[in-house]
Amino acid sequence: MSKIKNILLVCAGNTARSPAAEYLAKYYAKKYNVNLYFDSCGFFNAFSYMQPESREYLELKGIKPSDFRPKILNRTLLEKQDLIITMEQSQSNDIIRNYPQISDIDKKTFTLKEFNDDKGNLDIIDPYYTSYTVYKKVLNTIDTNIEIMIKKIIEMNK
């Protein structure tokens, strides 16, 4: 894999997990003083806003996601990326299966945990319709894994 500069974070509806991941990635890239570009999208348009739990989690870390607008996954968005990170294995599989014409799509698409060499369950569940406790646990998992991802990209880009 060549140098990673553009990273796309993907979940189902682009309102809970992937927007949180996008803004956390921007936060950690700034913290580690590295120039990386992040975007996020979903397979469908669930809402026109970020879920309140995700927004609150980010704001408690001092992150202001006021410019967030959900996007839907498409070929143009995928073609611009050096790395595509999904929240679930089925999402990675769908991208690889539905966009085989994109160069190296199968070599640059991973779940977040898979990219970080996690050997356990590679899915980060959708917290929508769950309890606040589950939601917070999911966001903590994303937070931890995004920081690991940023550190790994820094090492890979040396």
N, C-alpha and C positions, 0 to 999 in steps of 0.2 A: 504494500500500500504506500503510495507517495504521501507527501506532506498533507496533513489534514488541516483545512482552513475553514470549510463550510460544513456545518453540522445541522441536520434536520432531526427534530424530536417528534415522534409520532405516537398518538394514542387513538382511541376510537372517535371521540367527538371534539377533541381539541378545546376542552373547557376545564378539565381537572388536572390530569397528569402531565400531558405534554406542555401546556403553558407554564405550569410550575417548574418543570424541568428546564424549559427555555430560559426563564428568568433566573433560576438558580445557576445555570451554566454561565450566563452573562456575569452574574455576581462572582462566581469562582474564577472565571477568566480574568476579571478585573483584579481580584484579590491576588492572583498569581502572576499578574502583569503579562498576559499573553494575548495576542491578537487573533481571536477566533470569532467566527460569525455564526450565530445561532438563529434558527427559525423553528416554528412548530406548526403542525397541522394534524388533521384527523381524517378519518375515512368518510365521515359525514358531518353535516352541520347540525350540532345538537342544540346550541344556544348561541346568542350573539354576544356573550360575555363569559368571563372566567368565573368558575364556581366560587361562591363566597368563601368556602373553606380554604381553597387554594390561595385566593387573594389574601386572606387573613394570615395564613402561614408565611407568605412572602413578606407582608408588611411587618410582621413581628421580627423579621430578620433585617428590617430596614430597606427592603426592596419595594420599589413603587412600580407596579405593573399597569400604570394608567393608560399606556398606549397599546395595550393588547387588543387584537382583533382576530377572532378565529379564522382559520383557513382550511380549505379542503385539499387533501392530497391530490396531486396531479403530476403528469409527466414532466412538465416544465420545472416545477419545484424540485422534483427528484433529480433531474439532470444536472442541476447546479451544485449538488452536494458531493462532498468527499466522503462523508460518513452519514449513514441513516440509522437512527437509533429508535427502536420501538419499545413499547412497554410490555408487549406480549409476543410469544413465539408465533402465534397464529398471524399476527400483524406482519411480522418479518416474512413469513411464508407467503402471505397474500401479495406483498410488494414484489417479491422475487418472481412469483408465478405470473402476476399481471403486467409486469414491466420488463420482460426479458430482452427487449430491444435496447434498454439502457446499458451502456458499457459497464461491465464489472458490477452490476447490481447485486449479484450474489456474493461478491467479495467485500462490499461496503455496507451491507445491511445486517444489523445485529439487534438483539434485545439489549437493553442497558446492562442487565446483569451478565449476559453472555459476553459482551464487549469487555467487561471487567473481569472475565475469567471465573465467574461464579460457577460452581459445579452443582448447585442445588436447583431448586425450582426457578426457572428463568423468567417467569411471569410476575409482573407487578399488577395486582388486580385493580380493576376499576372501582374506585371508592364510592361512586355515585349510588345512591339508595342504600348506603350502609350507615353505620353509626359514626358519630363524631370521633370516637376512639379509633375505629378502623381507619377513618379518613386520615387522622393525624399519623397513624402508624405507616400508612402508605406514603404520605408526604415525607416522613422521616427517612423511609427507605429510598425514595427518589433522591432526597437531599444527599444522603451518604454516598449513593452510587454516582451521582453527578460529580461530586468532588473527586471521587476515585477516577472517573472517566477523564476529567480535566487533567489530572496528574499523569495519567497514562498517555494522553495525547501529547502533553509537553515532552514526555520521554520519547515517544515515537517520532516526534518532529525534530529531535536533536540531530 
